[in-house]
Amino acid sequence: MKTIKLISIVFLIVILFSCNNNKSTGSSDDLKGTVTISGAFALYPMTTRWAEEFRKIHPDVRINISAGGAGKGMTDALSGIVDLGMFSRGISDVEKAKGVWWIAVTKDAVLPTINSKNPAIDLVKKCGFNQDIFIKLYLNWEIKTWSQLFDNEITDNSDINIYTRADACGAAQMWGAYLGKNQEALMGIGIYGDPGMADAVKSDIYGIGYNNVIYIYDINTRKKHEGLDIIPIDINNNGLIDDDENFYDTLDDIMKAIETEKYPSPPARELYFVAKEKPTNKIVIEFLKWIVTDGQAFVKEGGYVQLSEENLSKERSKITE
């Protein structure tokens, strides 16, 4: 009887020691603290999703995210106000000279938009706009009315209401780059932010603008938001949208076109996180490592395009080197 009791006591001690030891090991591996992020509207929805999934693994980590445009993301990062800036255009030589550190995490594109109830919508979708038409609209203002645009094929002589971005942002910079200029050269009514741009075009039957992909399509239905449509780009300049240029029907269609480079770059582009210098904060490092590894599993579902494995490998090396 005494032997059985002794064995039981020893067994209980072993179990308690094992549990305490495992608890200690688990707590030492847990991350605790806060990551602060600001910047590009383009990357905001994906960053929010990444943060939600990362916190399921590390519930003691807080990730504070705010959107305000790529310019704000770069400024906040370089000044040290935030740990990471969300950035949606190429890194300039001036920014490189300031010592900015960056890592590419996904890819998307800027698309030209139109109100879905526009009187000329059928012609727009049939013929598209080529690069020269966009230049005449956004840079030279040579085309001012809808009837002028289609050589009087439609009788509506209403003005074309052109919208552009008022905030320093990657979307406007990439749209300008597609037209051979920068954001400052773009004409139009200034609108703040991607959500504001989408709302402006949806509210104006004669309006056109441009948006990042994720603000045009519904993430759940993978269809375009009600009231918003896309001006297809006549890439081969033949005056018609051919079958191999018609890839805007669903979110998955345009993602495939961006991935295979059927949709031009610019305005397609990589999206980045930037920092004042290479991160040393353990939480930031682990978050970035997770994004370019396990976090890539959420990219397609989130409405973005995954980088090639070769490019992801290069980006991972930036964290570990």
Number of C-alpha atoms within 10 A of each C-alpha: 5 7 8 9 10 11 11 12 12 11 12 12 12 11 12 11 12 12 12 11 11 11 11 11 11 10 10 8 9 13 17 14 14 14 18 16 25 30 30 31 28 30 27 21 18 21 23 15 14 23 21 15 16 20 15 10 11 18 14 13 19 18 20 13 19 17 20 19 29 28 21 20 29 27 19 22 26 22 11 14 15 22 22 29 33 32 30 32 23 15 15 9 9 9 14 11 8 11 14 18 20 24 22 21 26 24 22 25 27 26 25 20 23 27 26 23 16 18 16 20 17 12 13 20 18 16 20 25 21 19 17 12 19 18 19 15 22 22 17 13 15 13 18 16 17 22 18 18 20 15 9 12 12 14 13 13 13 13 14 18 18 21 22 23 27 17 19 19 26 27 31 26 25 24 27 21 16 19 22 13 15 14 21 12 15 24 16 18 14 15 18 15 22 26 14 15 25 26 15 20 24 23 13 16 19 21 19 27 25 25 26 26 22 24 24 26 22 16 15 10 10 17 15 21 16 13 18 23 26 23 23 23 25 22 19 12 14 11 14 20 22 15 7 9 17 18 20 19 14 14 23 19 14 23 23 15 19 22 18 10 11 14 21 16 17 18 24 24 20 20 26 24 26 28 26 22 16 15 17 9 11 12 20 18 15 13 19 21 18 15 22 22 13 12 18 20 13 16 20 15 14 17 24 28 23 21 20 10 10 8 13 18 13 12 19 19 11 14 17 8 5
